[in-house]
């Protein structure tokens, strides 16, 4: 006999599936929430680490900026000291220049001209003056170029002012200044003293030295041995009287 199920099994199966779906959905949501929390904590840790690194780098950058500022200050002080040193060296080298320069100005200016103004700027000097004629200006320029402390000269202007004075010509000169070195040279050469070699005393023959020792009884100073020719000649000389005596003894 066939059995017929009249219960609503489809609705019950639908409820079971819905329950399983919501359970799976809850599990997925929980897993996603856990993953999100872990990811958020990891990102926070990375952000904190990066912030710490940024803080450390900013501190190091600040220290480097302070060092760079100190180095710039030291370089500025160094450049100032070098400039002062150069100025002092220049003043030390040119401290006698003005004395010689004024002396040369007095020596070079002709009697038919006079100066009304002068201005020095470094190694150049501007001269303004008046003269009786242009020939006086030309003579003054030649004297300046022949000077030791003043070199090349350029004529800036020359004009006749048509004054009733004795020097109607006004002129302007641009002069280049020289720095002559010390040309004085001292002669350090001195005649070398001739060295005289000591002449050794003449050597005393050995027989004479022994005879002197026997007479005086004191030991004689060591003497150099006589040459072979002298020693060999002595016995021959001593043998001649003996031979003469023998010859005289014979009847």
Phi, psi and omega in degrees: 000131183284140179256137181241123179271113182263003179282154180281074184288332179294319179294321179293319178294325178296319179296320179297316179296320178296321179296315179296322179296315181293325177296314178296322178295320178295318178297318179296319178296318178296317179296318178296322179294319178296316179297320179296319179295316180297317179296321179295318178295320180294318178294321177298320178295317178295320179295318178296319178297317179293324177295320177297318178296319178297319178297317179297316180295321178296321176296317178294320178296321178295318177297319178295322177297320177296318179295319179297320178296319178295320179296319178296319177297318179295320177296322178295316178297320179296316179296321177296318179295321178295320177296318177296319179298316179296320179295318180295317178296321179294318177294322178295322180286329185252018183292332178263004184292318184295324179297310179295326182294314178294324177296319179291326177297321178291323183286325188273333185287131179285169182289339182267018179214157176211155183266142176249345180189153177210149181212128180250136177221098181070237180263017178232151182219138178254130180242134175236139181193185179230154181213170179283327182204173178291333177295328176294322177295317178297319177296320179296319179295320178296320178295322179294316180293335177275355182284156180278329184260352177233137185247241185294138182232138178243138178276113181278320179199154169205129184209153178265115182277355179056037175276161178275004181284175182284340181234087185275350185266126176257136183224160176221134183232144172247118188245135173267129184271144178255162175233079182293143178275176179282109183271355181286127180236134181264138179277111182266356183282131178232142179298130181287138180286132181283128181271129181261123181287138179289129180274121181293147179296152180297142181288138179267132179299152183297319180297320179294324178296319179293323179294320178295325178293320180292325181286313185278335182077359179253145179294133180280158178293149180298134182242158179283143179295143181289156177298158184296324181294322180291316180296321181290332182282336183296311180300323180295320179293320180289335182282339182294315177298324179297319179293322179294320178296322179293321179292326180286336181283337180286144177288000000 
